[in-house]
Amino acid sequence: MAYKAKIRVTLRPSILDVQGKAAQHALENLGYTTVESVRIGKYMEVNIGENTAEEAGRVCTEICQKLLSNPVMEDFTFELEPLN
Amino acid sequence: MADVTVGIVVFPGSNCDHDTEYAVASFPGVKPVMLWHNDHDLKGCDAIMLPGGFSYGDYLRCGSIARFSPIMREVIEFARKGRPVLGICNGFQVLVESGLLEGALIRNTGKKFICRQATIKVVNNTTIFTDAYRKDEVLRVPVAHGEGNYYASPETIENLEAHDQVVFRYVDDEGNATEAANFNGSMGNIAGIVNRQGNVLGLMPHPERASEKSLGSEDGRRLFESLFRHVTGV
């Protein structure tokens, strides 16, 4: 049994996202005046060979805290999907 | 005087390792030793330097992968024992990722990679890395980074300030920490910090690139001088 973890890492709301700002300006220039903000994050897919969703979730939380995100500036969320 | 040995860690993607080696070797009685990131051996060095560059191509976050290089276990242990560790540019990013220094280095507010001569002020000249400088001395030291914007929670900043851990700030020519002088957007114009114990320094500017006149400035030289004096106990 294994699980696919779909992980999203986003910059903390208090941090100015300069990349997102640049994209937002470009969208404004394209005429999308209703676009109010853009924030750019990271999406990762990690396959975890654990037998239960609990175990896979535990591993996923740990790797997000240790390496995949930096808690000083980022938040993370994930979903688990069973793989056959 | 016994020889001082300085270990310079080489990560894949380091590109200031030889500049640092060159600067270190210019001091009589000081011997640079290159340390490969995949080893577990600090070879008895008296001080460790993490050089600038783009370790692991800046993948994931700057310094985040280098932080888990095998040799970092020994470097962290060395630092925890109170031995001196200096991180320059990417080395500073590795130090914040490893937790030896607080905060994070995020994208410059202007989005651009900035390569230029920077003007910084020695805010704290009582550290082992800066006591050859005068307090509030203004230095010209180059920077070259895309992610040099120092960020930390307001509580962390308050703590750093309260314990004199801010060592360098970006300033204008008169030595004022203005917003205009803060070209990368760092909180509090912070260019370099030291840990609470005072043995781990990280800074974005490159002292090794300002270590002799022919490089346009030798203002970075006394940082190494301060450190080596402390290591030899002179």
Interface residues (C-beta under 8 A of the other chain):
Chain A: L11 I15 L16 V18 Q19 A22 L67 L68 N70 V72 M73
Chain B: L60 R61 S64 I65 F68 V96 E97 E102 G103 A104 I106 R107 N108 T109 G110 K111 Y151 A152 S153 G185
